[in-house]
Amino acid sequence: MADQAMSLEELPSHLLQEILNSGRLGPADLACLEASCRIFRGHQSLFPFKFRSMAEFAAFHLCSSGAIFRGMSVAARTSLVDRCGGNWKLVLRFIQSVEQASSLVETPSGNIQVITGRYHTLLLDGYSVYSCGSSLCGVLGHGTVVTQCVSLSRISFPCKSRVIHMSGSHNHAAFVMQSGEVFTCGDNSSICCGHGEVRNAIFRPTQVVALKGIPCKEVATGLNFTVVLTREGHVYTFGSNIHGQLGHGDILDRPTPKLIESFGNLGRVVQVAAGASYTLAVTEDGTLYSFGYGANFCLGHGDQHNELQPRALHWFKRRNVHILRVSAGDEHAVALDSSGYVYTWGKGYCGALGHGDENDKTTPELLTSLRAHRAVQVCARKRKTFVLLDDGSVFAFGWMGFGSLGFSDRSSSDKIMKPRVLETLRGHHISQISTGLYHTVVVTNRGLILGFGDNERAQLGQEFLRGCLEPMEIKRVDQADVLGIQ
């Protein structure tokens, strides 16, 4: 008997829902199905009547199965849905964009994460990690003979497990493997690599033995300390502790990882960020905690006192604001809430806070000029800030600094006092952004790596270019013995 073709309308409803809820489809996929096939945009009495279509119901199911949405209160969920006009596909786009912007971006060429440091760039692309720029004290992970990489070149790891998250904002780098192990390399003069009292530079990724058997999922590197988040939501810190940035209630340095015990009573931590000498942590219920150096107002408590243990930012708690993600700049901080609103506080140099002036903010303040937009990532560094929206566009403000803000029509010493859209990126859908001291790198949804700003130390992966004001593609190099390594 010959096989007989079956139309979608003839498939069992439960099978259609299984396909839609598999987790493999994004909001754009659901929108295409809804637009092209009658069964996906109709109701057919297959799901609750409050949903306009099968695709909408599938988007709701995918949102509800994710950690971000589950952690939100009923009020926070309602606010987000209202912000999206009741469109669950837009809610799903927001949530998935937030998740990818802070970890791995799913692209046709594989999963990608980019990290920019002082004078270097790290790229996680599929199963490989690449680095370029200045290898100060071994931060690039290529060994003692390498002082600079003029192109993105692959790092060798001593284990077969793949890297799933990394950080390298200053002079050392940390990597989390799929197995949960943590590796570090770079400047270890402040024992921030977690290998004990030995203060020698670490020139190749080396496992932090003290974390063996503790599955980790995220890392954040400060100027001279490291923060590690485990899969269970616990936080370990190590390195210099002169300002209390390790969160243990004292100012004693820690040569190996130590658990922050106070978080055991505060809730499961879902994200950590490390500034130069302070730490920010977000718990599952949307509470933001800060500790460490307070003189720059980065802790957000309205004073300049150092905090030796995690302290909640009550400004958010009093307003029932649920924080999803936070970025710790050198002298200011930026937070993203569950409705896509953005808040800034700290030093206002060069307009880095985006309020049209250079005034300091001792507590968080809503960035009103972006209220009409849904932000999915915030990124702060030295006197500059980037905000990524759910439609893939980017706003920037603060100090131009060698062109690292991305406005080709402005001088490299100019200040952008309020959020301004980056026209040079208009032709791309940006999924992730990272900014270093004087350079910036972005990842598009198609897997392109684009960079702009200073390239004096080849941190943009270009050998014969001192810098660029407009985004240019950064290529990977697969072999470690090419001319690009010096």
N, C-alpha and C positions, 0 to 999 in steps of 0.2 A: 504494500500500500504506500503510495507516494506521500511524502511529508506535505502538510498543508500549512501555509503561512497563517499567522495569527496577528491580528491588529492589536494595538495597545489597549483599545477599548474592551477587548475580549480577555485580557489578562485578569486574573483574580486581584481584587483590591488590596489584599494583604501583601501580595507579591510586589505590587507597585509601591506600597508604603515601605517595604523592606529595602527596595532599591533607592528610594529617595532618602531614607534615613540611615543609609550605610555609612555616612560620614565622608564619603568620597566626593560629594558634590558641594560646590560653593554657591553663594548667592547668585553669581552670574549664570551658573549652570541651571539653577532653578528658574531664573527669569527667562532663559532661552526655552526651557521646556514649557513654561507657562505661555509664552508667546507663540510657540509653534504647534502645540498640541492641545486640542480642546479638552481632553480629559484632565489635564493638569491645571487648567484655569477654571474649570467648572467645579461644582460642589459634589454632585452625585450621591449626596447623603452618606459619604464614607467617613466623615470626621465631624467634630463639633461645629455647629453653625456659626460660631464667632469667628471662624477663619474663612477668608474669602475664596480660597482655592486649595487644592491639594498641595501645590507648591508652597503656599503660605504655611500650611499645617506642617509640612516637612521642615521648613525653616525654623518654626517654633520648636519642633522636636530636637533639632540639631543645637539650637541655643540652650535648651533646657538640659541637654546632656553634657554641656561644657562646664568646667570648673568656675569660670568667671561668672556666668549667669546664676549658677547654683549658690554662689557665695553672696549674691546681692539680696538685700531685703526686698520685701514686696513693694515698698515705696520707691526704692531705687529702680526696680524692674519697670514699674509703671512709668516712672519719669523717662527712662530710656525709650520705651515703646512710644510714648507720646512725642518725644523728640524726633522719632523716626516716622511720625504720622500714622502709626498703627501698622506700618509695613514691616512684617517679620523678616523679609529678605534684607532690608536695610539694617535691622537689628543684628542679623547674622553677619552681615558684612562688617559692621562695627566691631563685634566681638572677635571674629577671626582676624581682622586687621590688627587689633590690639595684641592678640596672642603672637602673631607672626612678627610684628615690629619689635617685640622685646625678646625674641628668641630666634627661631629659624624661619626664613621666608621660603615658602613652597613655590618653586619656579619650574618651568618646563625642563630646565637643565639640571635640576636637583635642589636640595635644600641649602640655603645660603644665610650666613650671618657675617656682618662686617663690624670691626672694632677699630677705632682710631686712637692712637696714643699721642704722646708729646711730639715725637718725630717719626712715627712709624704707623703702619697699617697691618691689621691681621684680618685674614679672610678665611672663613670656614665654608667650603664648597663641596657638598656631598660627603665623601669619605676622606677628604684631604683638607689640611690647614696650610695656608700660605701666609708669608709675611714679606714686607718690604720696608725700606727706610733705614734709619740709623739703628744699629744693633748695640746701643749703649748698654754695657754690662750684660749682654747676652739676651736682651728682651726678645729678639727675633727668633731665638731658639735654633740657630744654625751652627753652633759650636764656637770655639775660641778664635778660629782663624777668620771668621767673618766679621767685618766692621760695618759693612753696609750692603744692602741688597737694592739694586736699582730697578728690579721688577719683582712682582709677586712670585715668590719661589716656595716650593713645598717644604714643610717641616717634617722631619722624621721623628716618629714617636716610638718608644721602646715596647709598646704593646700593640696588639692587633685591634683592640676595641676602638671604635670611632669617636671623635669629639662631637658633643652635642651642645656645648655652651662654652663661652670663653670671655675673658675680660683682660684688658691691658691698657688702661687709661694713662698710666704714668711710665715708670721705668722697669716694671716687672709684669709678667703675664701669668694668667692661670687658666687651666683648661679642665672641663668636666667631661669624662668619657661616658659612653653609653652604659658601661658597666657600673657607673657611679663613682669611679676612682677620680682623684684630683691630681693634676700635674702642674708644676710651676717652673718658671725660669726667669732670669733677669737679675736686676740689682737686688742683692740680699743683705746689704749693709745694715738694714734695720730689722733683720730676721723676718722679713715679710713673706718669704717663700715657704715657711713652715717646716724647715728641715732641722730644727734644733738650734743650738747656739752657734753653729758654724756660720760665719758672716760672709763667706766667699760668694762671688757672683756665680749664678747657675746658668751655664751657657747652652744647655739642652733641656727640654722638658723632663722633669724628674718627679716621680710619684711622691706625694705627701703621705708617708707611711703611717703617720698618726691617724689618718682618716680611713685606713683600711678597714673594710667591713661596715662602713657607714655610707650607704648609697647617697650620693649628692646629685643635685640637679642644676645648680646655678652658682656663679661666682661673681664677685665685684672687687676690683682692685683700687685701693686708695693710693695716696702718694707713698706711704711707707707701711701699709698694712693691707690685709686681705680679709674678705668676708665670704663665707661659704654657706649656702642654703642647702639643706638636705631634702630628700624626697618626702620626709615626714614633717617638713615645715620647721625644723630646728635650725638654729644659726650658730656657726662656729666662727671665731675670729682669731687672728694671730698677727704679730708684728709689733710696730711701735704703738705705744698707748699713752703718750705724753698728755693728750687732751681728753682721754677717756673714750676715744673712738672705738675701742674694742667692746665697750658695753658691760664690763664686769664689776662696776662699782668702785674701781680703783684706777691708778695710773701706772700699773706695772706692765712692762712689756711681756709679750707671750711669744716664745720661740717656736711653739707648736700649737696647733688648734685647740681652743678651749670653748666649750659650750656656753652660750649666754643663757644661764639658768632662768633668769626672770621672764623670758618669753614663754616658759612653761605655764605661767599663770595668765599670760596676756593673749594667747591664741596662736594658731598655726600661721606661720609667716609664708607669704606667697611671692614676695619680691624683695630684693635688697639692692641698695645703691650706695656707692662709696664716693664721697667727695675727697678733697685733698686731705682733710683731717677730721672728717665727721661721717656718720653713717645714717642712712634712712632705711626703714623697713616697713613694709605694708603687710598687714595681717588679713586673713581670709574674710573677716567681717568689714573690711574697708577702712580700718583704722591705720593712720600713719604715725610711726614712732621715729624719734630722732635722738641722737646722742653723739658726744664728742665736742669739737671746737665750736664755740658759740659766738665769738667776737664779730663774725660777719653776718649775724642774724640768720644764718642758714638753717638753724634748728627750728625757727619759726615760732618760738614761744614768747616773743615780745621783749626779750632781754638779750644780754650778751654773755650770759653765764654758760660755762661748760657743763655738759650733762654726762655723768659717768655711767648712767644706766638708761635703758630705753624709756623715753617719756612721750606720751601721746600728745599730738597736736590738737588741743581742745578747740581751737578755732574751727576745725572741720567737724568735730564731734558735736559741738553746740548747734551746728547748722544741718546736721544729719547728712553730711556730704560723704559719700562712699568713694574712697580713693582706689583706683585700679593700678596705676603705675606712677613712678616718681623718677626724676633724674637729678643727680647731685652734681652741680657745677662747682668750679673752684671757689666762687664767691657768692653764688646764688643757687636757688633750688626751684624746680618746676614740678607741678603735680597735675595728673590727669584724673578726672573723676568718671563715675560710671555713666554719665550722660554725655561725655565728650567735651566737658568744659575744662579750661586750663587755668591754673593758679600759679603765681610767682611770688617769691619773697627773697630777701637777702640784700646784697649790695646792688645799687642801681646804676653802677658805672656804665656809661656809653649806651644807656637805654636797654640794658640786658633784661630788664623786667617787663619791657613792652608797654609801659603805661604812658609814654610820651614825655617822660622826664628822666632825670638821673637820681631821683630820690630813693633812699633805702626804704625797704618795707620790712618791719620787724615781725610781722605775721603775714600769712598768705593773703593775697588779694586776687579776686577774679579778673581775668583778662577780658574785659568787656568787649573789646573790638573783635573778638573771635567768637562771640556768643552765638552768632548765626551759623557757625560751622561745627561739625563733629570731629574733634581731634582724636587720633588713635595712638600717637606717640609724641612724647616731649623729650627734647635732647638739649642739655645745657653743658656748656664748658666755660672757658675763660671769657667772661664778659660778652657772651653771645648765646642765643637760644634759637632752636628750630622746633617747629610744630608741624607734624604730619597729619593730614586730614584723611578721612575714610574714602575720599574720591581720588586719592593718590597725589594731590597737590601739596606743596610745602610753603609754609610761611617762615620768615626769618626776621630777627631783629637783634640789635646790639652793635658791637664793634666789628668793622669790616676785616681788620687784621690780616693783611696779606691776601685779601680776596677770599678769605675762608667763609664769608657769609653768602657769597654767590651772586652778588649784584654787579654785573659787568659795566653798568653805566655810572658807577660811583667809585670814588677814589679809595685806595686801600686803607686810608686812615679815617674814613668817614664813619659816622654813627647812624644807625637806623633806629629811631626812637620808638616806633610802633610796628606791629606785625605787618609785613609786606610780602606778597606772594612772589615766589621765585619764578619769574617768567622763563628763565633759561632751562627750567625743568618741565615746562608745560607740555612738551611732546612725549613725556614719559609718565607712566603710573608708578610713583615711588612707593615702595613697600617697607623700607627701613632706611634710617639715616643715622650716621655717627659722625661727630665732629671732634677733632683733636685740638691741639694748641693753636695751630695756624692752618689746618687743612680739614676738609670735609669730604666724606665718601657716602654715596647712597647706593641702594640696591633697587632695581626696578622689578616689576612683577614678571618680566620676561627673562630675568637673570642677568641683566647687564650691570656692571659695576662702574659707576661714574664718580669722578673726583674733581675737586677744584680747590684753589688756594695755594699755599706755599709748597714748593717741591725741592727746596734747597738741599734736603737730605734724602731725596728720592722717595719721600713718603707717599707720593702719588703713583709710584711705580713707573716713572718716566726718567730715562737716563740723562737726556740733554735738554731739560726744561727746568727753569728756575721756579716757575709757578704758572698758574692759569686762572683767569677770572671766570671762564665759562666751563661747564662740565665736559670732561673728556673721558673716554672709556679707558679703564685699567685692565690690562690683559694678564692672565695667569701664565706662569711658566712651570711646566711639569717636572723638569729635571733640575736637580740641585747643583749640577756642575756646569751650568751655562755661564756665559760671560757676565750675566747680571749679578753674580755674587762676587764680592771683592774681599 
